[in-house]
């Protein structure tokens, strides 16, 4: 069921025409800044993969992939949920060296996604991945990478405000780093989402670290698949969204599992059957490069920097009747 909420008095700063041209400018500017900051090269990426490769992102392990049969091969292919694992294999196959990385447009269909202001069944991301050394697998390296990404977002915002002076969004370039356990200790009586709202309201820009494991309370802050991020070296980049007055995630990212972390997390999550996939076998045998990577929501960043109240204002998707009625009533045009 839709959870769309349009704040009273909300009006889009930009017209539909301005919005479309602004999205194009924003994406070009941000891609240049991101690739320069992290030394990334643009590559092509798949829309679908064979499930037996183990390359699709399993998200929380319960989401259903969109599948279809391929006439010529007689096999079923799955539309990707993200390219979290595919990218690492690509770095290996294409011969990227230490300190080099890739980025690509990732388009996905998440058929089980809830629909609200921030969520759609259509997902568009800049997926990126970079080769690192074992010495780089540290919190310091992770935090420095986060700062570089946040700077790229903030610098893009400033350039967009020069092009479109009506835009007034202000982002804090200084990142507050906090672990999920520290966050639970700070706000023990709040839900994880309420904690995110509280911490971003206080600091503006936050990186919430160590997502996937069980906290002292016996609960998880959020789910993470066991076979891409190292749960001790990952996190989400969040800004406070002033229009919606809530935490606004723009990226899930992290230093990826090495063989030891993968072995541990497969055991913890009860996903040992995945050890038979070719991707997982290569990881457990230390045949793939050590990497850091993540996804940056294209529609999310456009929404934030162009001051939109609903993701449907910056992407074309399908919506339930309630969402369309609420948006029409409040004068919000869905693409």
C-alpha positions as CSV (number, residue, x, y, z in Angstrom):
1,X,0.0,0.0,0.0
2,X,1.3,3.5,-0.9
3,X,2.7,5.6,1.9
4,X,3.0,8.8,-0.2
5,X,2.8,12.0,1.7
6,X,3.0,15.4,0.0
7,X,3.6,18.3,2.5
8,X,1.1,21.0,2.6
9,X,2.1,24.0,0.5
10,X,4.7,22.0,-1.5
11,X,5.3,23.3,-5.0
12,X,8.0,22.2,-7.4
13,X,10.7,24.9,-7.7
14,X,11.3,24.0,-11.4
15,X,8.8,23.5,-14.2
16,X,8.5,20.1,-15.9
17,X,10.6,21.4,-18.8
18,X,13.3,22.8,-16.5
19,X,13.3,19.6,-14.4
20,X,14.0,17.5,-17.5
21,X,16.9,19.7,-18.6
22,X,18.2,20.0,-15.0
23,X,18.3,16.2,-14.6
24,X,20.5,15.9,-17.7
25,X,22.9,18.6,-16.5
26,X,23.0,17.2,-12.9
27,X,23.8,13.7,-14.1
28,X,26.6,14.9,-16.3
29,X,28.1,17.1,-13.7
30,X,28.0,14.5,-10.9
31,X,29.4,11.7,-13.1
32,X,32.4,13.9,-13.9
33,X,33.0,14.8,-10.2
34,X,32.5,11.2,-8.9
35,X,34.8,9.6,-11.5
36,X,37.5,12.2,-10.9
37,X,37.3,11.9,-7.1
38,X,37.6,8.1,-7.1
39,X,39.5,7.5,-10.3
40,X,36.6,5.6,-12.0
41,X,36.2,4.6,-15.7
42,X,32.7,4.3,-17.2
43,X,31.8,0.8,-18.5
44,X,28.7,-1.0,-19.8
45,X,26.7,-3.3,-17.5
46,X,24.0,-6.0,-17.8
47,X,20.3,-5.5,-17.2
48,X,19.9,-9.3,-16.5
49,X,22.1,-12.2,-15.5
50,X,21.7,-16.0,-15.1
51,X,20.8,-16.9,-11.5
52,X,23.2,-19.8,-11.3
53,X,26.2,-17.5,-11.5
54,X,25.4,-16.0,-8.1
55,X,26.0,-12.5,-9.5
56,X,22.6,-11.0,-8.7
57,X,22.3,-8.9,-5.6
58,X,20.0,-10.8,-3.1
59,X,19.2,-7.6,-1.1
60,X,17.6,-8.9,2.1
61,X,17.2,-12.4,0.7
62,X,13.4,-12.3,0.4
63,X,12.8,-10.0,-2.6
64,X,11.7,-11.8,-5.8
65,X,13.7,-11.1,-9.0
66,X,11.9,-10.5,-12.2
67,X,12.6,-13.5,-14.5
68,X,12.0,-14.5,-18.1
69,X,12.9,-17.4,-20.3
70,X,15.5,-16.9,-23.1
71,X,14.3,-18.7,-26.3
72,X,17.8,-19.4,-27.7
73,X,19.4,-20.8,-24.5
74,X,16.4,-22.5,-22.9
75,X,17.3,-21.0,-19.6
76,X,15.8,-18.3,-17.3
77,X,17.5,-15.0,-16.7
78,X,16.9,-12.6,-13.8
79,X,16.7,-8.8,-14.0
80,X,19.3,-7.5,-11.6
81,X,18.5,-6.0,-8.3
82,X,21.9,-4.3,-8.3
83,X,25.4,-4.9,-9.6
84,X,27.0,-5.3,-6.2
85,X,28.7,-8.6,-7.1
86,X,28.9,-8.3,-10.9
87,X,31.1,-5.2,-10.7
88,X,33.8,-7.1,-8.7
89,X,33.9,-9.8,-11.3
90,X,34.2,-7.2,-14.0
91,X,37.2,-5.6,-12.3
92,X,38.9,-9.0,-12.4
93,X,38.0,-9.8,-15.9
94,X,38.9,-6.4,-17.4
95,X,42.2,-6.2,-15.6
96,X,41.7,-3.1,-13.4
97,X,44.7,-2.3,-11.2
98,X,44.9,-1.2,-7.6
99,X,43.5,2.3,-7.2
100,X,41.5,2.0,-10.4
101,X,37.7,1.6,-10.5
102,X,34.6,1.5,-12.7
103,X,31.2,3.1,-12.7
104,X,28.1,2.3,-14.7
105,X,24.4,3.1,-15.1
106,X,22.5,0.4,-13.2
107,X,18.8,0.0,-14.0
108,X,16.8,-2.5,-12.0
109,X,13.2,-3.7,-11.3
110,X,12.4,-4.4,-7.7
111,X,8.9,-5.7,-7.9
112,X,8.5,-6.1,-4.1
113,X,9.6,-2.6,-3.2
114,X,7.1,-0.5,-1.2
115,X,5.9,2.7,-2.9
116,X,6.3,6.0,-1.1
117,X,8.0,9.3,-1.7
118,X,11.4,7.7,-1.8
119,X,10.8,4.2,-3.2
120,X,9.8,2.9,-6.7
121,X,9.9,-0.5,-8.3
122,X,12.2,1.1,-10.8
123,X,15.7,1.7,-9.5
124,X,18.4,3.7,-11.2
125,X,21.9,4.0,-9.7
126,X,25.5,4.9,-10.4
127,X,27.0,1.6,-9.4
128,X,30.8,1.9,-8.8
129,X,33.6,-0.4,-7.6
130,X,37.3,0.1,-7.1
131,X,40.3,-2.1,-6.5
132,X,42.1,-1.7,-3.2
133,X,44.9,-3.3,-1.2
134,X,44.6,-5.3,2.0
135,X,46.1,-2.4,3.9
136,X,43.2,-0.2,2.6
137,X,40.6,-2.4,4.3
138,X,40.2,0.0,7.2
139,X,37.7,2.4,8.7
140,X,39.9,5.3,7.8
141,X,40.0,4.4,4.1
142,X,36.2,3.9,4.2
143,X,35.6,7.3,5.8
144,X,37.9,9.1,3.4
145,X,36.0,7.6,0.5
146,X,32.7,8.7,2.0
147,X,34.0,12.2,2.3
148,X,35.1,12.3,-1.3
149,X,31.6,11.1,-2.4
150,X,29.8,13.7,-0.2
151,X,32.0,16.4,-1.6
152,X,31.1,15.4,-5.1
153,X,27.4,15.6,-4.2
154,X,27.8,19.0,-2.5
155,X,29.9,20.4,-5.4
156,X,27.3,19.3,-7.8
157,X,24.6,21.0,-5.8
158,X,26.5,24.3,-5.9
159,X,26.9,24.1,-9.7
160,X,23.2,23.3,-10.1
161,X,22.3,26.3,-8.0
162,X,24.3,28.5,-10.3
163,X,22.5,27.2,-13.3
164,X,19.1,27.4,-11.5
165,X,19.1,30.2,-9.0
166,X,15.6,29.3,-7.7
167,X,17.2,26.2,-6.1
168,X,18.1,26.8,-2.4
169,X,18.9,23.4,-1.0
170,X,21.8,23.5,1.5
171,X,23.9,20.4,2.3
172,X,26.4,20.0,5.1
173,X,29.7,18.9,3.6
174,X,31.0,17.7,7.0
175,X,30.1,14.1,7.6
176,X,29.2,12.7,11.0
177,X,30.2,9.1,11.3
178,X,28.3,6.8,13.7
179,X,28.0,3.0,14.0
180,X,24.6,1.3,14.2
181,X,25.4,0.2,17.8
182,X,26.3,3.8,18.8
183,X,23.1,4.9,17.2
184,X,21.0,2.3,19.1
185,X,22.8,3.4,22.4
186,X,22.0,7.0,21.7
187,X,18.3,6.4,20.9
188,X,17.4,3.1,22.5
189,X,13.6,3.8,22.5
190,X,13.4,4.6,18.8
191,X,13.1,2.4,15.7
192,X,16.0,2.2,13.3
193,X,14.2,4.6,10.9
194,X,13.4,7.0,13.7
195,X,17.1,6.9,14.8
196,X,18.1,7.8,11.2
197,X,15.7,10.7,11.2
198,X,17.0,12.0,14.6
199,X,20.7,11.8,13.7
200,X,20.3,13.4,10.3
201,X,18.1,16.1,11.8
202,X,20.9,16.9,14.3
203,X,24.0,16.7,12.0
204,X,22.7,17.1,8.4
205,X,25.0,14.7,6.7
206,X,25.7,11.3,8.3
207,X,27.3,8.0,7.5
208,X,25.8,5.1,9.4
209,X,28.3,2.3,9.7
210,X,28.3,-1.4,10.3
211,X,25.0,-2.5,8.9
212,X,24.0,-6.2,8.7
213,X,25.0,-7.7,12.0
214,X,22.8,-8.1,15.1
215,X,22.9,-5.3,17.7
216,X,23.0,-5.7,21.5
217,X,19.2,-5.5,21.5
218,X,19.1,-8.6,19.4
219,X,17.8,-6.7,16.4
220,X,19.4,-5.6,13.2
221,X,19.5,-1.9,12.1
222,X,18.8,-3.1,8.6
223,X,19.4,-6.1,6.4
224,X,22.5,-6.7,4.2
225,X,23.3,-9.6,1.9
226,X,26.3,-11.6,3.4
227,X,28.3,-11.8,0.2
228,X,29.3,-8.3,-0.9
229,X,29.8,-5.8,2.0
230,X,31.9,-6.6,5.0
231,X,29.4,-5.8,7.7
232,X,32.2,-4.2,9.9
233,X,33.3,-1.9,7.1
234,X,30.1,-0.7,5.3
235,X,27.4,1.9,5.7
236,X,24.8,4.3,4.3
237,X,25.3,7.9,3.3
238,X,22.4,10.0,4.5
239,X,21.4,13.7,4.2
240,X,18.5,15.3,6.0
241,X,15.8,16.2,3.6
242,X,14.2,19.5,4.6
243,X,11.2,19.2,2.3
244,X,10.1,15.8,3.8
245,X,11.8,16.4,7.2
246,X,13.4,12.9,7.2
247,X,16.6,11.0,6.7
248,X,17.4,10.7,3.0
249,X,19.7,7.8,2.0
250,X,21.6,8.4,-1.2
251,X,24.1,5.5,-1.1
252,X,24.7,2.1,0.3
253,X,28.4,1.2,0.1
254,X,31.3,-0.4,1.8
255,X,34.6,-2.3,1.7
256,X,33.7,-5.7,0.2
257,X,34.1,-9.1,1.8
258,X,37.4,-10.9,1.7
259,X,37.5,-14.7,2.0
260,X,37.5,-14.5,5.8
261,X,34.6,-12.1,6.0
262,X,32.6,-14.0,3.4
263,X,33.1,-17.3,5.3
264,X,32.0,-15.7,8.5
265,X,28.9,-13.9,7.1
266,X,27.7,-16.9,5.1
267,X,27.7,-18.9,8.4
268,X,26.0,-16.2,10.4
269,X,23.2,-15.7,7.8
270,X,22.7,-19.4,7.1
271,X,23.5,-19.0,3.4
272,X,26.2,-21.7,3.0
273,X,24.5,-23.0,-0.1
274,X,25.9,-20.0,-1.9
275,X,29.4,-21.4,-1.6
276,X,28.7,-23.5,-4.7
277,X,28.3,-20.5,-6.9
278,X,31.3,-19.7,-9.1
279,X,31.5,-16.2,-7.8
280,X,31.6,-17.3,-4.2
281,X,34.1,-20.1,-4.9
282,X,36.5,-17.5,-6.5
283,X,36.1,-15.2,-3.5
284,X,36.7,-18.0,-1.0
285,X,39.8,-19.0,-2.9
286,X,41.1,-15.4,-3.0
287,X,40.9,-15.2,-6.8
288,X,39.1,-11.9,-7.0
289,X,40.5,-8.4,-6.2
290,X,39.9,-6.7,-2.9
291,X,37.5,-3.9,-3.5
292,X,35.3,-1.1,-2.2
293,X,32.1,-0.1,-3.9
294,X,28.5,1.0,-3.7
295,X,25.5,2.4,-5.4
296,X,24.4,6.0,-5.6
297,X,20.8,6.6,-6.3
298,X,20.4,8.7,-9.5
299,X,16.7,9.6,-8.8
300,X,17.5,10.1,-5.1
301,X,20.3,12.6,-5.8
302,X,18.1,14.4,-8.4
303,X,15.3,14.5,-5.9
304,X,17.5,16.0,-3.2
305,X,19.3,18.6,-5.3
306,X,16.3,19.6,-7.3
307,X,14.1,19.9,-4.2
308,X,11.4,17.4,-5.2
309,X,8.9,15.8,-2.8
310,X,8.4,12.6,-4.7
311,X,10.7,10.3,-6.6
312,X,8.2,10.2,-9.5
313,X,8.9,13.8,-10.2
314,X,12.4,12.8,-11.5
315,X,11.9,9.3,-12.9
316,X,9.2,7.6,-15.0
317,X,7.7,4.5,-13.3
318,X,4.3,3.0,-12.5
319,X,2.3,3.9,-9.4
320,X,-0.7,2.7,-7.5
321,X,-4.0,4.6,-7.6
322,X,-3.6,6.1,-4.2
323,X,-0.2,7.6,-5.0
324,X,-1.5,9.1,-8.2
325,X,-4.6,10.5,-6.5
326,X,-2.5,12.1,-3.7
327,X,-0.1,13.6,-6.1
328,X,-2.8,15.0,-8.4
329,X,-4.6,16.5,-5.4
330,X,-1.4,18.3,-4.3
331,X,-0.4,19.4,-7.8
332,X,2.6,17.1,-8.1
333,X,3.2,15.9,-11.6
334,X,4.5,12.4,-11.9
335,X,6.6,11.7,-15.0
